[in-house]
């Protein structure tokens, strides 16, 4: 232990920690001497005891290298020192130190060979380092010699050459930078020249060059400027793209697309293009409508510019409505045509691209990218068709619904429909659309307009009918409704406003679409101009020659209409306004024309009146509207049927019933109709006559018209049922016959001329309706066709049936049947011998027929009497005469067989003379008289069977027949039996 302490003393250490800190590395790990190690080993050791001593050392001694053990031990000393304890404690510390020292000595001895070996290596390294220092010293000396003799002289030249090359490159870079800085001027020039592709190419090259010199400070600013310039080019390119939306130019669009292709933004260009088309549609329609609104407002108020488009449309005046609509459609056409040309350009361009790569053999990757781009553009353009057309529809819809068109003139409204029809045709060719938006909006306006228009037309028709004098309107023998301009549309293959003759000579409408027709210029909405100037008619009859050849011979000199009254030309020939004129052609005006003007003897000259012609024109106008706007076809056809219904009802009301005996609001029954022959003629003559003057179908039709169309309350003719205001709004008051029409003069056969004109004009109107049925049928929706069929079967076909009740009134008044009855009363029939001379009443009756025939001839000089009319008149007169004969025979109190023979003689004389006056065969009711006369000879059983089978005879006539036969071949018992049979027949009628 003493040796270890002495070792520590030689190291100059006061404590173990201080010695560790102060020693150099080599000194710290000094190897103990062999003597010291030997002493340590020689000390007796007990490993277990030694380990226990080491374990008893406090942990704080191992805590850190900076631990001051001396200070630590001194601080542990108690205040009161005890020497014995201090020595014991010191001995313990010595033992601990000895154990630690011994453990350290053992470890040192254990590692000593390694330590010696490592020390040798350190010594060798020290030697080598000294040798390297000598070599470095020599090398530095030699380098200093080489520097003076070689580097400064030879390599200096190389350095100068390198510096020259660097400066030359710098000069080139500076020149390039100078050029780059001047490119903005050239770019501006190229943009002004619309060389967008060249400007973009130059800008991209400049950007590429600028990236090479980005290490210069000035280039960073130039690069930013080039980027701004490129963005400016894109903005101008976008403006140039927007210009193609209104006026497409192939070269301009090609430049724009090439520029976008250089930018790699072809798809973006398509997106922008569709945005521009949408904006172009909005701006175009807004500017057009705004221009008209400001023009009509007449002031510089700018409030309209701030309005929404929908609100702006409500300020369009009726006068400017059609011009504005036309200009609106023209402007929209230009936009859609530009889009059409855009698609055409891309189709042609892609075809060229598909042909070009085949020769160039491009890479697969580039081909795939190009295919994807083309596919995107194609789909975008196809989708844009529907989108653009939808925008167009919405803009036009807002315009259509912004104005109430219910008070427009007919021709103006037809022009609106025609323009919209043409626009829908454009839409169908543009994208295959059915234009549901436009159809719905125009349908709303049409229904609203048509209801108001039809209500006005019905009122004017009533006024026409009440002012109609039922004079013949002279028209040519070859007159046809196709000659009226209202029906011109039926011969045109496309729109009513465009006739094939107006289209280019080399163009066939059925072969080319509107876009192909107007590809090089023009506008489909310019076809409306001067249409009315082409609408001419030549339907009036010339100075009445008896033959068509003579008539044709004077057409050239007479077609100037110089002899036609101005009002006639205004109302029916040159009518262009679409409104029914208030004034009709007066009776005096027509009578002032030459009598020969009527061309009366022409068998095929149609009989019609001004009102008939007006109704036909109205039907043509209605059909025009229906042809253009098929969704309201049913409403229009229903109104067309009301025109015919009202005309039919008016003709019947004026001429088919006796207003003296029958209330004007009621539809007469057959019996009541029969009672209007003469005011003094007994109605009972004809109540059971079975003439069937009014068929059940005609009666049903008249009742239906009265209930559905006639406002009975307006004329104070209500039968007790009161209709609601809405229902009355849809009805028209019953018309009243003009006071100028005289139906009571016997010289004119009780207004036969007027009756013929009225009735035959109705029949002519029905014939025209029959001709129009196929056309109406094609327009009528399938679900509504039963209505059209019912209208024709139950109404149109009944027009000719009105002849019977109307002409029956003439027939009943034209012959004095009452006088004949009185004359027959004075004849004695119970004679005993057969007479060879007929009675006087037969001659009187024949004179009445001759007078009737003469008057009929006089009337035929005023108006042509068609054969069916003549036949009906003669049939009625003969029937009434025959039934009067039977009635006279039924008044006989006594009659013999000779008297019956005289009756037959009288009747045969009547028939013989009558057949010379008329060609009507067979003679009506001939059997009716003969059968009644011959019934006198029947036996009791045959008489009973006769009564049961012949119910056409009245109860009075049958009763008289039985009473006259009493005493000759019928007894009283048989008489009672036969009278009972007659009573049984009559009982159900009561």
KATANOR-V781821 format. One record per residue. RES is the residue in one letter. NEAR is the number of other C-alpha atoms within 12 Angstrom. Layout:
# KATANOR-V781821
<<RES	NEAR> <RES	NEAR>>
This chain:
# KATANOR-V781821
<<X	25> <X	15> <X	21> <X	28> <X	21> <X	16> <X	24> <X	26> <X	16> <X	15> <X	24> <X	20> <X	21> <X	20> <X	21> <X	28> <X	23> <X	22> <X	25> <X	23> <X	19> <X	17> <X	19> <X	13> <X	11> <X	14> <X	19> <X	20> <X	22> <X	23> <X	26> <X	30> <X	18> <X	16> <X	15> <X	26> <X	27> <X	19> <X	22> <X	28> <X	23> <X	14> <X	16> <X	14> <X	19> <X	14> <X	13> <X	11> <X	15> <X	23> <X	19> <X	15> <X	26> <X	27> <X	16> <X	19> <X	23> <X	15> <X	12> <X	15> <X	25> <X	15> <X	12> <X	11> <X	15> <X	19> <X	20> <X	21> <X	25> <X	18> <X	14> <X	14> <X	18> <X	15> <X	11> <X	14> <X	17> <X	12> <X	8> <X	9> <X	13> <X	12> <X	12> <X	10> <X	14> <X	18> <X	13> <X	13> <X	19> <X	18> <X	15> <X	18> <X	24> <X	22> <X	24> <X	26> <X	27> <X	31> <X	32> <X	27> <X	33> <X	35> <X	24> <X	22> <X	30> <X	23> <X	20> <X	24> <X	25> <X	15> <X	17> <X	21> <X	14> <X	15> <X	19> <X	18> <X	13> <X	15> <X	18> <X	14> <X	14> <X	15> <X	14> <X	14> <X	14> <X	14> <X	14> <X	14> <X	14> <X	14> <X	14> <X	14> <X	14> <X	14> <X	14> <X	14> <X	14> <X	14> <X	14> <X	14> <X	14> <X	14> <X	15> <X	15> <X	14> <X	16> <X	16> <X	15> <X	14> <X	14> <X	16> <X	16> <X	14> <X	15> <X	16> <X	16> <X	14> <X	14> <X	15> <X	15> <X	14> <X	14> <X	14> <X	14> <X	14> <X	14> <X	14> <X	14> <X	15> <X	16> <X	14> <X	15> <X	23> <X	19> <X	15> <X	23> <X	30> <X	20> <X	21> <X	32> <X	27> <X	20> <X	31> <X	28> <X	18> <X	23> <X	30> <X	24> <X	18> <X	22> <X	31> <X	17> <X	17> <X	27> <X	29> <X	40> <X	32> <X	29> <X	39> <X	39> <X	25> <X	33> <X	41> <X	28> <X	23> <X	35> <X	30> <X	20> <X	26> <X	33> <X	24> <X	17> <X	27> <X	20> <X	15> <X	17> <X	14> <X	20> <X	28> <X	21> <X	21> <X	31> <X	32> <X	21> <X	23> <X	33> <X	24> <X	17> <X	28> <X	35> <X	19> <X	22> <X	37> <X	32> <X	20> <X	28> <X	37> <X	30> <X	25> <X	35> <X	42> <X	34> <X	26> <X	35> <X	40> <X	32> <X	28> <X	31> <X	23> <X	22> <X	17> <X	27> <X	37> <X	26> <X	26> <X	41> <X	35> <X	27> <X	35> <X	34> <X	26> <X	24> <X	27> <X	20> <X	22> <X	29> <X	26> <X	22> <X	34> <X	35> <X	24> <X	30> <X	38> <X	35> <X	24> <X	29> <X	39> <X	32> <X	24> <X	36> <X	39> <X	32> <X	28> <X	32> <X	40> <X	34> <X	28> <X	35> <X	44> <X	37> <X	29> <X	32> <X	34> <X	25> <X	21> <X	21> <X	19> <X	11> <X	13> <X	14> <X	15> <X	14> <X	16> <X	28> <X	20> <X	14> <X	19> <X	22> <X	30> <X	26> <X	23> <X	32> <X	37> <X	25> <X	31> <X	35> <X	26> <X	27> <X	21> <X	27> <X	33> <X	34> <X	27> <X	34> <X	41> <X	35> <X	30> <X	42> <X	41> <X	35> <X	36> <X	43> <X	43> <X	36> <X	40> <X	45> <X	40> <X	39> <X	44> <X	36> <X	31> <X	38> <X	32> <X	23> <X	25> <X	31> <X	20> <X	17> <X	23> <X	21> <X	16> <X	14> <X	19> <X	21> <X	14> <X	14> <X	19> <X	14> <X	11> <X	13> <X	13> <X	17> <X	13> <X	13> <X	11> <X	14> <X	19> <X	15> <X	17> <X	23> <X	19> <X	16> <X	24> <X	26> <X	20> <X	22> <X	32> <X	27> <X	19> <X	27> <X	32> <X	26> <X	21> <X	31> <X	33> <X	27> <X	25> <X	38> <X	41> <X	29> <X	32> <X	42> <X	37> <X	28> <X	39> <X	45> <X	35> <X	32> <X	41> <X	41> <X	31> <X	27> <X	32> <X	25> <X	35> <X	25> <X	24> <X	31> <X	26> <X	35> <X	32> <X	31> <X	39> <X	39> <X	36> <X	39> <X	39> <X	38> <X	42> <X	43> <X	35> <X	36> <X	40> <X	38> <X	29> <X	38> <X	37> <X	24> <X	24> <X	35> <X	26> <X	17> <X	24> <X	22> <X	32> <X	20> <X	26> <X	38> <X	31> <X	26> <X	29> <X	42> <X	34> <X	25> <X	35> <X	40> <X	30> <X	25> <X	33> <X	39> <X	28> <X	24> <X	33> <X	38> <X	27> <X	30> <X	38> <X	39> <X	29> <X	31> <X	41> <X	36> <X	29> <X	35> <X	42> <X	29> <X	27> <X	39> <X	38> <X	45> <X	40> <X	45> <X	49> <X	44> <X	37> <X	36> <X	32> <X	23> <X	24> <X	30> <X	35> <X	24> <X	26> <X	32> <X	37> <X	41> <X	31> <X	32> <X	32> <X	30> <X	23> <X	22> <X	18> <X	26> <X	36> <X	39> <X	43> <X	33> <X	23> <X	22> <X	19> <X	24> <X	26> <X	19> <X	10> <X	12> <X	17> <X	19> <X	24> <X	14> <X	11> <X	16> <X	21> <X	34> <X	31> <X	25> <X	23> <X	28> <X	22> <X	15> <X	18> <X	20> <X	32> <X	39> <X	36> <X	28> <X	27> <X	32> <X	19> <X	13> <X	22> <X	24> <X	13> <X	18> <X	23> <X	21> <X	31> <X	30> <X	31> <X	41> <X	40> <X	37> <X	33> <X	31> <X	25> <X	24> <X	21> <X	23> <X	12> <X	16> <X	26> <X	21> <X	17> <X	19> <X	23> <X	15> <X	14> <X	21> <X	21> <X	18> <X	25> <X	17> <X	22> <X	32> <X	25> <X	20> <X	22> <X	33> <X	27> <X	24> <X	29> <X	41> <X	34> <X	27> <X	29> <X	28> <X	21> <X	29> <X	29> <X	35> <X	27> <X	24> <X	25> <X	36> <X	36> <X	30> <X	25> <X	14> <X	20> <X	29> <X	20> <X	16> <X	27> <X	21> <X	21> <X	24> <X	32> <X	35> <X	36> <X	35> <X	26> <X	29> <X	21> <X	22> <X	33> <X	40> <X	46> <X	43> <X	43> <X	41> <X	48> <X	43> <X	42> <X	42> <X	43> <X	40> <X	38> <X	41> <X	37> <X	38> <X	42> <X	43> <X	41> <X	40> <X	47> <X	39> <X	39> <X	37> <X	39> <X	29> <X	28> <X	34> <X	34> <X	32> <X	31> <X	39> <X	43> <X	32> <X	37> <X	40> <X	39> <X	38> <X	44> <X	44> <X	45> <X	45> <X	48> <X	46> <X	47> <X	45> <X	42> <X	47> <X	37> <X	38> <X	41> <X	45> <X	41> <X	34> <X	25> <X	14> <X	21> <X	21> <X	21> <X	31> <X	35> <X	30> <X	30> <X	31> <X	27> <X	30> <X	28> <X	31> <X	39> <X	42> <X	34> <X	36> <X	40> <X	29> <X	20> <X	18> <X	27> <X	22> <X	25> <X	26> <X	40> <X	35> <X	27> <X	27> <X	30> <X	24> <X	27> <X	27> <X	37> <X	34> <X	27> <X	19> <X	23> <X	35> <X	30> <X	19> <X	35> <X	39> <X	25> <X	22> <X	36> <X	34> <X	31> <X	26> <X	37> <X	39> <X	33> <X	29> <X	26> <X	20> <X	17> <X	17> <X	19> <X	21> <X	18> <X	10> <X	13> <X	17> <X	21> <X	12> <X	12> <X	10> <X	17> <X	21> <X	23> <X	25> <X	34> <X	36> <X	36> <X	40> <X	35> <X	28> <X	31> <X	23> <X	16> <X	19> <X	28> <X	22> <X	32> <X	23> <X	17> <X	24> <X	23> <X	30> <X	34> <X	32> <X	36> <X	47> <X	42> <X	43> <X	48> <X	47> <X	41> <X	48> <X	46> <X	41> <X	43> <X	43> <X	35> <X	36> <X	41> <X	37> <X	26> <X	34> <X	35> <X	24> <X	18> <X	28> <X	26> <X	17> <X	24> <X	37> <X	29> <X	20> <X	29> <X	29> <X	21> <X	16> <X	13> <X	22> <X	22> <X	16> <X	22> <X	35> <X	24> <X	19> <X	33> <X	32> <X	20> <X	29> <X	40> <X	40> <X	29> <X	34> <X	43> <X	34> <X	36> <X	44> <X	43> <X	40> <X	44> <X	44> <X	48> <X	46> <X	43> <X	47> <X	41> <X	43> <X	39> <X	42> <X	39> <X	32> <X	40> <X	31> <X	23> <X	33> <X	33> <X	23> <X	24> <X	32> <X	23> <X	18> <X	27> <X	24> <X	32> <X	23> <X	18> <X	16> <X	16> <X	19> <X	21> <X	16> <X	19> <X	24> <X	29> <X	23> <X	32> <X	37> <X	24> <X	27> <X	38> <X	33> <X	23> <X	29> <X	35> <X	24> <X	22> <X	35> <X	27> <X	20> <X	26> <X	36> <X	24> <X	20> <X	28> <X	31> <X	23> <X	33> <X	41> <X	38> <X	37> <X	30> <X	19> <X	23> <X	37> <X	32> <X	28> <X	33> <X	39> <X	39> <X	35> <X	39> <X	40> <X	41> <X	35> <X	46> <X	44> <X	40> <X	40> <X	42> <X	40> <X	42> <X	40> <X	36> <X	44> <X	37> <X	29> <X	33> <X	25> <X	28> <X	32> <X	27> <X	27> <X	23> <X	32> <X	36> <X	28> <X	31> <X	42> <X	35> <X	23> <X	35> <X	41> <X	26> <X	24> <X	33> <X	33> <X	19> <X	22> <X	34> <X	22> <X	17> <X	27> <X	29> <X	19> <X	24> <X	18> <X	17> <X	32> <X	29> <X	31> <X	29> <X	23> <X	30> <X	37> <X	28> <X	28> <X	38> <X	40> <X	26> <X	35> <X	39> <X	29> <X	25> <X	23> <X	29> <X	19> <X	21> <X	34> <X	30> <X	17> <X	27> <X	37> <X	23> <X	16> <X	25> <X	26> <X	30> <X	37> <X	29> <X	33> <X	28> <X	38> <X	40> <X	34> <X	32> <X	43> <X	44> <X	31> <X	34> <X	35> <X	29> <X	16> <X	23> <X	23> <X	27> <X	18> <X	18> <X	16> <X	24> <X	29> <X	19> <X	22> <X	34> <X	30> <X	21> <X	27> <X	33> <X	22> <X	18> <X	24> <X	22> <X	11> <X	8> <X	13> <X	8>>
